[in-house]
Amino acid sequence: MKTQCPCCKAKFNVNDQMVGKKAKCPKCAKPFIIEQLVETPVQTPVKKVETPLPPTPPAATVKIAEPAKTSEKLADKKTAQKKLSKVLFVYCWVAAQIIAGALGMLGVVLALRKAPDKALLAAFAAGDFFLLSSLTIELALFYKMWTAIQDNDASITPAEAVGFLFIPVFNIYWALSMITAFTEDYNAFIRRHSIKTKEFSLVLALVFAAMFILSTTVVTTPFVCVLAFIGYVSKAFASVSYRSITWALFFFSLAAGVGHFITYILFAIKTCDAVNALQDSSANV
């Protein structure tokens, strides 16, 4: 659109959106209100308007751009907050598991030495605290990983992923189904949104799910419930006839716990990397 300075009669092109706004003439520097030029017979020499000056950028455009930059920074901060922390989901979990295991073995040693029930109670209670802490971290990881891939095509919600694990007996099936389903949904998610990142390993998820079920069945649940049977535990360890069975169960539980320990670390690292890759891709869009 063409406009004309009412003072020096200079003509120049401006955007249609500038109509009605105040601007300075690039030639005489005097302010005027921009209006569409109605062509009239030219009274001034054509040479004066041969090369129209480019319009100066409006101040309103600059003011609109600044909040946009601010919103982008806020979006980046929110994206960074959604990333999964390996410090929490790997290192803190490992520390809690090691402490819980050490306290559990201490309780076994005290039972073998016929220690008072109060000593057993203290050892297993402290162990339960750290064991439940590690379990809470693990459940939080399940919730977070499903939250990261929620769209209209997700097969499981975060609440379902964690909530159904508290249903007795059914939770054995659900743990296997939920963990392996995540790999399928994650891989479908990155293909659906054209995200360039590595697909999640179904084999890793399957092995971890098996170890999670086994460890929860023979380690976590008995360890949490042992406080109600302190007297029976001490009698079982004190009886010579039960020692071979007790040691066999102990080493079987230890093997299940170690298997779960190793596979969880691998699964948690892979999950953190996979979810954080989604956040990085959304931040770069």
Order of alpha helices (4+ residues) and beta strands (2+ residues): beta-beta-beta-beta-alpha-alpha-alpha-alpha-alpha-alpha-alpha-alpha-alpha
